[in-house]
Amino acid sequence: MTKTIDLLRAYESRNVTYIEKDGSWPIVWKRAQGVHIWDEQGRKYLDLTAAFGVAAAGHANPRVVRAGQRQMGELLHAMGDVHPHARKAELARKLSEITFERWRSGSGKTIFTNSGFEAVEAALKTAFLATGRSRVIAFEGAYHGLGYGALSTTHRKHFREPFRRQLNEFAAFVNFPNSPEDLPRIEGDISKLLQSGEFGAVLIEPIQARGGIRIPPATFLSRLRKLCDRFEALLIVDEIYTGFGRTGRWFACEHSRTIPDLICLGKGLTGGFPLSACVGRSEVMDRAWPPSSGEAIHTSTFLGHPVGCAMALANIAEIERRDLVEASARKGRQLVDLLRSLESKQFHLEVRGLGLMAGIELSERNGHPATAATIQIITRLLHRGFIFLPEGEHANVISFTPPLTISSANLRESTDALGRALAEQPLQPG
């Protein structure tokens, strides 16, 4: 164990960092560059997570870092909702340009927040104010963050159950579709809920990332749009994980040409600074939120932080300059082909992916999730220099969300390593 791990064990809440007794997990990051990480011992790793999808344009992208450094030297902090700064205004305009203006749906207006769940909560507040209806439809398997508002729309019991008695459970959960055959039943369930007049919004991840890289049928989002229009509800897409080229489009909703009312953004927005945003159609935002009377009714100390805004502008420019959206689509097709070429005598393998968001699900031959084996394989790969994460309710999906700058050779190297690890996995008893 390292000194850092000893300090965390002594001084950090024990529910945060998982530490294996044998020292096999975690590693302690020392520095990062591009698609690689180095730990405190100087060992080098290929990062297939982009640190939860954050490092879209590569870790410590030089142009993004320089933008942050320049901003820190000029203005480190401003006054959120009181005295603004130029970068906040410029980023709000840019987010409108790459969302609603690019979709030819008017303009967008932004509420800046700090983390993903805060963007979701800003969207939930917007929907309530705009419609007057307090309830929201969400989906089984959904992960929208862990603040009390967002937690009410996050489905997994692991996160919700300890706090259930404190939650105002305003969300109703319906099935997330896995195949076109699921659609009529799910649409019927949503229609019944919307008919009640209690629900002002439908909240959905276009692809469930933490849910196990679950991709709905191609028409589902557009059909949700029609249902929302029919019942005058708002469609909120949570693109905190899927945004900024991750799925081979700027935003995953574009695969089905679906225009939401509100879009939640984070992770890949800045390349590494805590900043997120709820962007909504101007008409919806103006209907929901009154002009400021001098005291905003939704704000925070670090709202639209200057350094985060400067880094976001540089990061978006890098994605554009290097054509990383198209690169994600192209390399994503290669990645899915590589994953589908893998074989296992022990496990049933199911591959799902869109752009550089892909996963391979491991199940026992009897159909049960191969959770223990998945964790063992990910740990083995870590010690061979590859950083992966498990996803899904049963942690049996090995996910690939690398920096969009990853090379084809790196993709092949990582999938070859995974193939060897699968072949080496010992048979489970029974």
C-alpha positions as CSV (number, residue, x, y, z in Angstrom):
1,M,0.0,0.0,0.0
2,T,1.2,3.5,-0.8
3,K,1.3,6.5,1.6
4,T,-1.6,8.0,-0.3
5,I,-3.8,4.9,0.3
6,D,-2.9,4.9,3.9
7,L,-3.9,8.6,4.3
8,L,-7.2,7.9,2.5
9,R,-7.9,5.0,4.7
10,A,-7.3,7.1,7.8
11,Y,-8.9,10.4,6.8
12,E,-11.4,9.9,4.0
13,S,-15.0,8.6,4.5
14,R,-14.6,4.9,4.2
15,N,-17.6,4.7,1.7
16,V,-15.7,6.6,-1.0
17,T,-12.6,4.9,-2.2
18,Y,-12.7,1.1,-2.5
19,I,-9.5,-0.5,-1.3
20,E,-8.6,-4.1,-1.7
21,K,-6.9,-5.7,1.3
22,D,-4.3,-7.3,-1.0
23,G,-3.4,-4.0,-2.6
24,S,-4.6,-5.0,-6.0
25,W,-7.0,-2.0,-6.2
26,P,-6.8,1.0,-6.7
27,I,-3.8,2.6,-8.3
28,V,-2.9,6.1,-7.4
29,W,-2.8,8.5,-10.4
30,K,0.3,10.7,-10.6
31,R,-0.1,12.4,-14.0
32,A,-2.0,12.0,-17.3
33,Q,-1.3,12.9,-20.9
34,G,-3.3,12.0,-24.0
35,V,-4.6,8.5,-23.6
36,H,-2.1,7.5,-20.9
37,I,-1.9,7.6,-17.1
38,W,1.2,7.2,-14.8
39,D,0.9,6.1,-11.2
40,E,3.0,7.1,-8.2
41,Q,5.4,4.3,-9.0
42,G,5.9,5.5,-12.5
43,R,4.0,2.7,-14.2
44,K,2.2,3.6,-17.4
45,Y,-1.4,2.7,-18.3
46,L,-3.6,3.0,-21.3
47,D,-6.9,4.7,-20.2
48,L,-10.0,3.1,-21.7
49,T,-12.3,5.2,-19.4
50,A,-11.3,8.8,-20.3
51,A,-11.7,9.3,-16.5
52,F,-15.5,8.7,-16.7
53,G,-15.6,10.2,-20.2
54,V,-14.2,13.5,-19.1
55,A,-11.0,13.6,-21.2
56,A,-12.7,13.7,-24.6
57,A,-9.9,15.6,-26.3
58,G,-7.2,13.7,-24.4
59,H,-5.9,14.1,-20.8
60,A,-4.2,17.4,-20.2
61,N,-4.9,18.6,-23.7
62,P,-2.3,21.4,-24.2
63,R,-4.6,23.9,-25.7
64,V,-7.2,23.3,-23.0
65,V,-4.6,23.5,-20.2
66,R,-3.2,26.7,-21.5
67,A,-6.7,28.2,-21.7
68,G,-7.2,27.4,-18.0
69,Q,-3.8,28.7,-17.0
70,R,-4.4,32.0,-18.8
71,Q,-7.7,32.4,-17.2
72,M,-6.4,31.6,-13.7
73,G,-3.7,34.3,-14.2
74,E,-6.3,36.9,-15.3
75,L,-9.5,36.1,-13.3
76,L,-9.6,33.0,-11.0
77,H,-13.1,33.6,-9.6
78,A,-16.1,35.9,-10.4
79,M,-19.5,36.3,-8.7
80,G,-21.8,33.7,-10.2
81,D,-25.2,35.4,-10.6
82,V,-24.1,38.9,-9.6
83,H,-21.2,40.4,-11.5
84,P,-20.5,38.3,-14.6
85,H,-17.4,37.7,-16.7
86,A,-17.0,37.4,-20.5
87,R,-16.2,33.7,-20.7
88,K,-19.5,32.8,-19.2
89,A,-21.4,34.8,-21.8
90,E,-19.2,33.4,-24.6
91,L,-19.8,29.8,-23.5
92,A,-23.6,30.3,-23.2
93,R,-23.6,31.5,-26.8
94,K,-21.4,28.6,-27.9
95,L,-23.7,26.0,-26.2
96,S,-26.7,27.5,-28.0
97,E,-24.8,27.4,-31.3
98,I,-23.9,23.7,-31.1
99,T,-27.3,22.6,-29.8
100,F,-30.5,24.3,-30.7
101,E,-29.1,26.7,-33.3
102,R,-27.4,23.8,-35.1
103,W,-30.6,21.8,-34.9
104,R,-32.4,24.8,-36.4
105,S,-34.8,25.0,-33.5
106,G,-34.3,28.6,-32.4
107,S,-31.7,29.4,-29.7
108,G,-30.9,28.0,-26.4
109,K,-30.4,29.4,-22.9
110,T,-28.2,28.0,-20.3
111,I,-28.1,27.5,-16.5
112,F,-24.5,26.7,-15.5
113,T,-23.9,24.2,-12.8
114,N,-20.9,22.4,-11.3
115,S,-21.5,18.7,-11.6
116,G,-23.7,16.4,-13.7
117,F,-26.5,15.9,-11.1
118,E,-26.8,19.6,-10.7
119,A,-27.5,20.0,-14.4
120,V,-30.2,17.4,-14.1
121,E,-31.7,19.1,-11.1
122,A,-31.7,22.4,-13.0
123,A,-33.6,20.7,-15.8
124,L,-36.1,19.1,-13.3
125,K,-36.8,22.6,-11.8
126,T,-37.2,24.1,-15.3
127,A,-39.7,21.4,-16.2
128,F,-41.7,21.9,-13.1
129,L,-41.8,25.7,-13.5
130,A,-42.6,25.5,-17.2
131,T,-45.5,22.9,-16.9
132,G,-46.7,23.3,-13.4
133,R,-46.6,19.5,-13.1
134,S,-44.4,18.1,-10.4
135,R,-43.9,14.5,-11.5
136,V,-41.3,13.1,-14.0
137,I,-41.1,9.8,-16.0
138,A,-37.7,8.1,-15.8
139,F,-36.4,4.7,-16.8
140,E,-35.3,1.6,-15.0
141,G,-31.5,1.4,-15.1
142,A,-31.2,5.2,-15.2
143,Y,-28.4,7.0,-13.5
144,H,-28.9,10.8,-13.2
145,G,-26.7,11.5,-10.2
146,L,-26.9,11.3,-6.4
147,G,-28.2,14.7,-5.2
148,Y,-31.6,14.4,-3.6
149,G,-33.5,15.7,-6.6
150,A,-31.5,13.7,-9.1
151,L,-31.5,10.7,-6.8
152,S,-35.3,10.5,-7.1
153,T,-34.8,9.8,-10.8
154,T,-31.8,7.4,-10.4
155,H,-33.2,3.9,-10.5
156,R,-30.6,1.6,-8.9
157,K,-31.5,0.6,-5.3
158,H,-27.8,0.6,-4.3
159,F,-27.9,4.4,-4.4
160,R,-31.6,5.1,-3.5
161,E,-32.4,2.7,-0.7
162,P,-30.3,4.1,2.1
163,F,-32.0,7.5,1.7
164,R,-35.5,6.4,0.6
165,R,-37.3,7.8,3.7
166,Q,-35.9,11.3,2.9
167,L,-36.8,11.3,-0.8
168,N,-39.8,12.9,-2.3
169,E,-40.3,10.2,-4.9
170,F,-41.7,12.2,-7.7
171,A,-40.5,9.9,-10.5
172,A,-42.3,7.0,-12.0
173,F,-40.0,4.4,-13.6
174,V,-40.8,2.5,-16.8
175,N,-38.8,-0.1,-18.6
176,F,-35.9,0.9,-20.8
177,P,-36.4,-0.8,-24.2
178,N,-33.9,-3.4,-25.3
179,S,-35.6,-4.3,-28.6
180,P,-38.2,-2.9,-31.0
181,E,-40.7,-5.5,-29.7
182,D,-40.6,-3.7,-26.3
183,L,-41.7,-0.3,-27.8
184,P,-45.5,-0.7,-28.0
185,R,-45.8,-1.8,-24.3
186,I,-43.5,0.9,-23.0
187,E,-45.1,3.6,-25.1
188,G,-48.5,2.4,-23.7
189,D,-47.1,2.7,-20.1
190,I,-45.8,6.2,-20.8
191,S,-49.0,7.3,-22.4
192,K,-51.1,6.2,-19.3
193,L,-48.8,8.1,-17.0
194,L,-48.9,11.3,-19.1
195,Q,-52.7,11.1,-19.4
196,S,-52.9,11.5,-15.7
197,G,-51.9,15.1,-16.0
198,E,-49.3,14.7,-13.1
199,F,-46.2,14.4,-15.2
200,G,-44.5,17.4,-16.8
201,A,-41.4,15.7,-18.3
202,V,-39.8,12.6,-19.5
203,L,-36.1,12.3,-18.5
204,I,-33.9,9.9,-20.4
205,E,-30.3,9.0,-21.2
206,P,-30.1,8.3,-25.0
207,I,-27.7,5.5,-24.0
208,Q,-27.5,4.2,-20.4
209,A,-23.8,4.3,-19.6
210,R,-23.8,3.4,-15.9
211,G,-26.7,1.1,-16.7
212,G,-24.4,-1.1,-18.8
213,I,-24.1,0.6,-22.2
214,R,-27.7,0.0,-23.0
215,I,-28.8,1.3,-26.4
216,P,-32.5,1.6,-27.1
217,P,-34.0,0.9,-30.5
218,A,-33.2,3.7,-33.0
219,T,-36.7,5.1,-33.2
220,F,-37.4,5.2,-29.5
221,L,-36.2,8.8,-28.8
222,S,-38.2,10.2,-31.7
223,R,-41.3,8.3,-30.5
224,L,-40.8,9.8,-27.0
225,R,-40.7,13.2,-28.6
226,K,-44.1,12.6,-30.2
227,L,-45.6,11.5,-26.9
228,C,-44.3,14.5,-25.1
229,D,-45.7,16.8,-27.8
230,R,-49.1,15.0,-27.7
231,F,-49.4,15.5,-23.9
232,E,-47.5,18.9,-23.7
233,A,-44.7,17.4,-21.6
234,L,-41.0,18.3,-21.9
235,L,-38.4,15.9,-23.2
236,I,-35.2,16.1,-21.1
237,V,-32.1,14.3,-22.5
238,D,-29.3,13.6,-20.0
239,E,-26.2,13.7,-22.3
240,I,-23.8,14.2,-19.4
241,Y,-21.9,11.0,-20.5
242,T,-22.9,10.8,-24.2
243,G,-22.3,14.4,-25.2
244,F,-19.5,16.1,-27.1
245,G,-18.8,13.4,-29.7
246,R,-18.8,10.4,-27.4
247,T,-21.3,8.4,-29.5
248,G,-20.1,9.5,-33.0
249,R,-22.4,12.5,-33.1
250,W,-22.1,15.8,-31.2
251,F,-25.0,14.6,-29.0
252,A,-26.5,11.1,-29.0
253,C,-30.0,12.4,-29.6
254,E,-28.9,13.3,-33.1
255,H,-28.7,9.7,-34.1
256,S,-32.5,9.7,-34.2
257,R,-32.8,13.4,-35.2
258,T,-34.6,14.1,-32.0
259,I,-34.6,17.7,-30.6
260,P,-35.2,17.8,-26.9
261,D,-36.6,20.6,-24.9
262,L,-33.8,20.5,-22.4
263,I,-30.3,18.9,-22.6
264,C,-28.0,18.2,-19.6
265,L,-24.3,18.4,-20.3
266,G,-21.1,17.7,-18.3
267,K,-18.2,15.3,-18.2
268,G,-16.7,16.0,-21.7
269,L,-17.6,19.7,-21.6
270,T,-14.3,21.0,-20.1
271,G,-11.8,18.2,-20.4
272,G,-11.2,18.2,-16.6
273,F,-12.7,21.1,-14.7
274,P,-16.0,20.7,-12.7
275,L,-18.5,22.5,-14.9
276,S,-21.9,21.4,-16.2
277,A,-24.9,22.9,-17.9
278,C,-28.6,22.7,-18.5
279,V,-29.4,24.1,-21.9
280,G,-33.0,24.6,-22.9
281,R,-35.0,26.0,-25.8
282,S,-35.2,29.7,-25.2
283,E,-39.0,29.6,-25.2
284,V,-39.1,26.9,-22.5
285,M,-36.5,28.6,-20.4
286,D,-38.3,32.0,-20.6
287,R,-41.6,30.4,-19.8
288,A,-40.1,28.7,-16.7
289,W,-37.8,31.3,-15.2
290,P,-38.8,34.9,-14.4
291,P,-36.4,37.7,-14.9
292,S,-34.0,38.1,-12.0
293,S,-35.2,40.5,-9.3
294,G,-31.7,40.8,-7.9
295,E,-31.7,37.4,-6.2
296,A,-31.7,34.3,-8.5
297,I,-33.9,31.4,-7.3
298,H,-31.4,28.9,-8.6
299,T,-27.8,29.7,-8.3
300,S,-24.5,28.7,-6.6
301,T,-21.2,30.4,-5.5
302,F,-19.2,29.0,-8.4
303,L,-21.9,29.3,-11.1
304,G,-20.2,29.6,-14.6
305,H,-16.7,29.5,-13.1
306,P,-14.3,31.5,-15.3
307,V,-11.6,28.8,-15.5
308,G,-14.2,26.1,-16.4
309,C,-15.8,28.4,-19.0
310,A,-12.4,29.1,-20.6
311,M,-11.5,25.5,-20.7
312,A,-14.8,24.5,-22.1
313,L,-14.5,27.0,-25.0
314,A,-11.0,25.6,-25.7
315,N,-12.1,22.0,-25.4
316,I,-15.1,22.5,-27.8
317,A,-12.7,24.2,-30.2
318,E,-10.3,21.2,-30.0
319,I,-13.1,18.8,-30.7
320,E,-14.0,20.9,-33.8
321,R,-10.4,21.5,-34.9
322,R,-9.5,17.8,-34.7
323,D,-12.8,16.5,-36.1
324,L,-13.1,14.2,-33.1
325,V,-16.8,13.6,-33.6
326,E,-16.2,11.9,-36.9
327,A,-13.2,10.2,-35.4
328,S,-15.4,8.8,-32.7
329,A,-17.8,7.4,-35.2
330,R,-15.1,5.8,-37.3
331,K,-13.1,4.3,-34.4
332,G,-16.3,3.2,-32.7
333,R,-17.1,1.0,-35.7
334,Q,-13.6,-0.5,-35.5
335,L,-14.0,-1.0,-31.7
336,V,-17.3,-2.9,-32.0
337,D,-15.8,-5.1,-34.8
338,L,-12.8,-5.9,-32.6
339,L,-15.0,-6.7,-29.6
340,R,-17.3,-8.9,-31.6
341,S,-14.3,-10.9,-32.8
342,L,-13.5,-12.0,-29.2
343,E,-14.5,-15.4,-28.1
344,S,-14.9,-17.2,-24.8
345,K,-15.5,-20.9,-24.0
346,Q,-16.7,-20.0,-20.5
347,F,-18.9,-16.9,-21.0
348,H,-21.7,-15.7,-23.2
349,L,-20.5,-12.3,-24.6
350,E,-22.8,-9.6,-25.8
351,V,-21.3,-6.5,-27.4
352,R,-23.1,-3.1,-27.6
353,G,-21.7,0.2,-28.8
354,L,-22.2,3.5,-30.6
355,G,-19.1,5.6,-31.3
356,L,-16.5,5.4,-28.6
357,M,-19.1,4.2,-26.0
358,A,-19.1,0.5,-26.1
359,G,-19.4,-2.4,-23.7
360,I,-19.0,-6.2,-23.6
361,E,-21.4,-8.0,-21.2
362,L,-20.2,-11.2,-19.6
363,S,-22.8,-13.8,-18.6
364,E,-22.4,-17.3,-17.3
365,R,-23.6,-20.1,-19.6
366,N,-26.7,-20.4,-17.3
367,G,-27.5,-16.8,-18.0
368,H,-26.5,-15.4,-14.7
369,P,-24.3,-12.2,-14.7
370,A,-20.6,-13.1,-14.5
371,T,-19.9,-10.3,-11.9
372,A,-17.0,-11.9,-10.0
373,A,-15.2,-12.9,-13.2
374,T,-15.7,-9.4,-14.7
375,I,-14.1,-7.8,-11.7
376,Q,-11.2,-10.3,-11.8
377,I,-10.6,-9.6,-15.5
378,I,-10.6,-5.8,-15.0
379,T,-8.2,-6.1,-12.1
380,R,-5.9,-8.4,-14.1
381,L,-5.9,-5.9,-17.0
382,L,-5.1,-3.1,-14.6
383,H,-1.9,-4.8,-13.6
384,R,-1.1,-5.3,-17.2
385,G,-1.4,-1.6,-17.9
386,F,-5.0,-1.1,-19.0
387,I,-7.6,0.9,-17.1
388,F,-11.2,-0.3,-17.5
389,L,-14.4,0.1,-15.5
390,P,-17.3,-2.3,-14.9
391,E,-20.8,-1.0,-15.6
392,G,-24.4,-2.3,-15.2
393,E,-26.5,-3.1,-12.2
394,H,-24.5,-6.4,-11.8
395,A,-21.1,-4.9,-12.7
396,N,-20.7,-7.4,-15.5
397,V,-20.2,-5.1,-18.4
398,I,-16.6,-4.1,-19.3
399,S,-17.0,-0.6,-20.8
400,F,-14.9,1.3,-23.3
401,T,-15.2,5.1,-23.2
402,P,-11.6,6.1,-24.1
403,P,-10.4,9.6,-25.1
404,L,-11.7,10.4,-28.6
405,T,-8.0,10.9,-29.5
406,I,-7.2,7.2,-29.0
407,S,-5.5,5.5,-32.0
408,S,-6.6,2.5,-33.9
409,A,-3.5,0.7,-32.7
410,N,-4.4,1.4,-29.1
411,L,-7.9,0.0,-29.6
412,R,-6.5,-3.1,-31.0
413,E,-3.9,-3.4,-28.2
414,S,-6.6,-3.1,-25.6
415,T,-9.1,-5.5,-27.1
416,D,-6.2,-8.1,-27.7
417,A,-5.4,-7.8,-24.0
418,L,-9.0,-8.3,-23.1
419,G,-9.2,-11.3,-25.3
420,R,-6.2,-12.9,-23.6
421,A,-7.7,-12.1,-20.2
422,L,-10.9,-13.8,-21.2
423,A,-9.1,-16.9,-22.3
424,E,-7.1,-17.1,-19.1
425,Q,-10.1,-16.7,-16.8
426,P,-10.4,-20.0,-14.8
427,L,-13.6,-21.9,-14.8
428,Q,-15.9,-21.0,-11.9
429,P,-16.9,-23.9,-9.6
430,G,-20.3,-25.5,-10.3
